[in-house]
């Protein structure tokens, strides 16, 4: 008898005996190629939204420096971790020009502060203390810049860029109505158009970099 395909005989031991069955080799699936190599995250720059940066990374626009002003070229893009890319991106990250900074002699406009002036700060134990200002910063912004209008339940209100750090590890742009911050409830935290051409910040001496803007405790963006 002529057989078109070779037959493989297999034996399977069950209990005390062996049972035989035939297998057509053509019916045995051939293993396919294994999974491809996992792409590695691409550090550095990328070309724009949608460009691949590898798993766990997203291509987002840079904030600067320099901060983009009217007529400046776009700042380009870079690969950021997904948690950074998901945060509110509103550059730069400083105070509005109407911020009043608490000092031992009363509130002073952030625009008037200079290195060497003394402001109220907190030490790591939460003790209020007077500290000299080590540095001040003024950052130009575009006409499309926005700030968060932060209103607290005790009447305090400040206008701060969304990526400005709070004293409890959050960003101002992450605060929402009902949250607790600086001993009060957040009534609202909404982005509004900014009215000036620059934002401001300061760095008090000490271990925390904390200061009071319109009575609200914030952390300096100049603190390393």
C-alpha positions in Angstrom: 0.0 0.0 0.0 1.3 3.4 -1.0 1.3 6.0 1.8 1.3 9.7 0.7 2.6 11.1 4.0 4.9 9.5 6.6 3.2 8.4 9.7 4.8 8.9 13.1 3.9 6.3 15.8 3.7 7.5 19.3 3.3 5.5 22.5 1.7 6.8 25.6 2.0 4.8 28.8 -1.2 4.6 30.8 -1.3 2.4 33.9 0.3 -0.9 33.1 0.1 -0.9 29.3 1.0 1.3 26.4 -1.4 2.7 23.9 -0.3 3.5 20.3 -1.7 6.2 18.0 -0.6 7.7 14.7 0.2 11.3 14.2 0.4 13.1 10.8 3.4 15.3 11.1 1.8 17.8 8.8 -0.8 18.5 11.5 1.7 19.5 14.1 1.8 23.3 14.3 5.2 24.8 13.7 6.3 27.2 16.5 6.1 30.8 15.3 8.7 33.5 16.0 9.0 34.5 19.6 8.1 38.0 20.8 10.1 40.8 19.4 12.6 42.8 21.4 11.1 45.2 23.9 11.7 48.8 22.7 14.0 50.7 24.9 13.0 54.2 26.2 14.6 56.9 24.0 16.3 59.6 26.2 16.6 63.1 25.0 14.7 64.9 22.3 11.8 63.7 20.1 10.2 65.2 17.0 6.7 66.0 18.3 3.4 64.6 19.6 3.0 61.0 18.6 6.7 60.3 18.2 7.7 57.1 19.9 9.8 57.3 23.0 9.5 53.7 24.2 7.3 52.2 26.9 6.6 54.4 29.9 7.6 57.6 28.0 5.7 60.3 26.1 6.9 63.0 23.7 6.0 66.4 25.2 6.9 70.0 24.5 9.7 71.5 26.6 9.0 74.3 29.0 12.4 75.9 28.4 14.6 77.6 29.3 14.2 79.8 27.5 10.5 80.2 28.1 8.7 80.9 24.8 7.7 84.5 24.2 5.9 86.1 21.4 8.0 85.8 18.2 10.3 83.1 19.7 10.7 79.7 18.0 8.9 76.8 19.6 11.0 75.2 22.4 11.0 71.7 20.9 10.0 68.3 22.4 11.6 65.7 24.7 10.8 62.2 26.0 9.3 62.4 29.5 8.1 59.7 31.8 4.3 59.2 31.6 3.7 60.5 35.1 5.5 63.7 34.2 3.7 64.0 30.9 0.3 63.6 32.6 0.8 66.6 34.9 -0.6 70.0 34.0 1.9 71.7 31.7 1.7 75.4 31.9 5.1 77.1 31.7 6.7 78.8 33.5 6.1 77.8 37.1 6.2 81.0 39.1 4.0 83.5 40.9 1.7 86.1 39.3 2.9 89.7 39.5 0.3 90.6 42.1 1.6 88.2 44.7 2.3 89.8 48.1 5.1 88.1 50.1 4.9 87.9 53.9 7.7 89.6 55.7 8.2 90.6 59.4 7.3 94.2 58.4 4.2 93.4 56.4 3.4 92.2 52.9 5.7 93.2 50.1 5.1 92.9 46.3 7.0 90.0 44.8 8.2 92.4 42.1 10.0 94.6 44.7 11.9 91.9 46.5 15.6 91.7 46.2 18.3 89.3 47.4 19.1 90.1 51.0 15.5 91.2 51.9 14.0 89.2 54.8 10.8 87.2 54.4 8.8 84.7 56.6 9.6 81.1 56.0 9.2 77.8 57.9 11.8 75.4 59.1 11.4 71.6 58.6 9.6 71.4 62.0 7.0 73.9 60.8 8.3 76.8 63.0 7.8 80.2 61.4 11.1 82.1 61.0 12.5 85.2 59.3 15.0 84.3 56.5 17.0 86.4 54.0 16.2 86.0 50.4 19.0 84.2 48.5 17.7 84.7 45.0 14.8 86.2 43.0 13.6 85.4 39.5 11.6 87.1 36.8 10.5 85.0 33.8 9.0 86.5 30.7 5.8 84.7 29.5 3.8 84.7 26.3 0.4 86.4 26.0 -1.3 82.9 26.1 0.1 82.1 29.6 -2.4 81.1 32.2 -2.3 80.9 36.0 -4.4 79.0 38.6 -6.7 81.2 40.6 -6.5 79.4 43.9 -9.2 80.2 46.5 -9.2 78.8 50.0 -12.1 78.6 52.4 -10.7 81.1 54.8 -10.6 83.9 52.2 -7.0 83.6 51.1 -6.5 83.8 47.3 -3.4 83.7 45.1 -2.7 83.4 41.4 0.1 80.8 40.7 1.3 78.9 37.6 -0.1 75.4 37.5 3.3 73.6 37.8 4.3 75.6 40.9 5.1 73.2 43.8 3.1 73.1 47.0 4.6 72.3 50.3 3.1 68.8 50.5 4.5 67.3 47.3 1.8 68.3 44.9 1.5 71.0 42.1 -0.8 73.9 42.4 -2.5 72.7 39.2 -3.4 69.4 40.9 -5.4 71.0 43.6 -9.2 70.8 43.3 -12.3 71.9 45.1 -12.7 70.0 48.4 -9.0 69.3 48.9 -7.3 70.5 52.0 -4.3 72.7 51.7 -2.4 74.9 54.2 -5.0 74.4 56.9 -8.0 75.2 54.8 -10.3 73.7 52.2 -9.8 74.5 48.5 -12.9 76.3 47.2 -11.7 76.4 43.6 -8.5 76.2 41.6 -9.2 77.2 38.0 -6.9 78.3 35.2 -7.5 81.9 34.1 -5.7 84.1 31.5 -2.7 85.9 32.8 -2.6 89.7 32.6 1.2 90.4 32.7 4.3 89.7 30.7 6.4 88.0 33.4 6.1 85.8 36.4 8.2 85.9 39.6 9.7 83.7 42.3 12.1 83.9 45.3 14.3 81.6 47.3 14.5 82.2 51.1 17.4 80.8 53.0 16.9 77.7 55.0 16.2 74.0 54.5 12.6 74.3 53.0 12.5 77.1 50.5 9.0 77.9 51.9 7.4 81.4 51.8 3.9 83.0 52.1 2.3 84.4 48.9 -0.9 86.3 49.7 -0.9 84.4 53.0 -0.7 80.9 51.3 2.3 78.8 52.0 4.2 77.7 48.9 7.5 76.2 48.0 10.1 78.0 45.9 10.7 76.7 42.3 14.3 77.9 42.8 14.9 75.3 45.6 17.1 72.4 44.4 
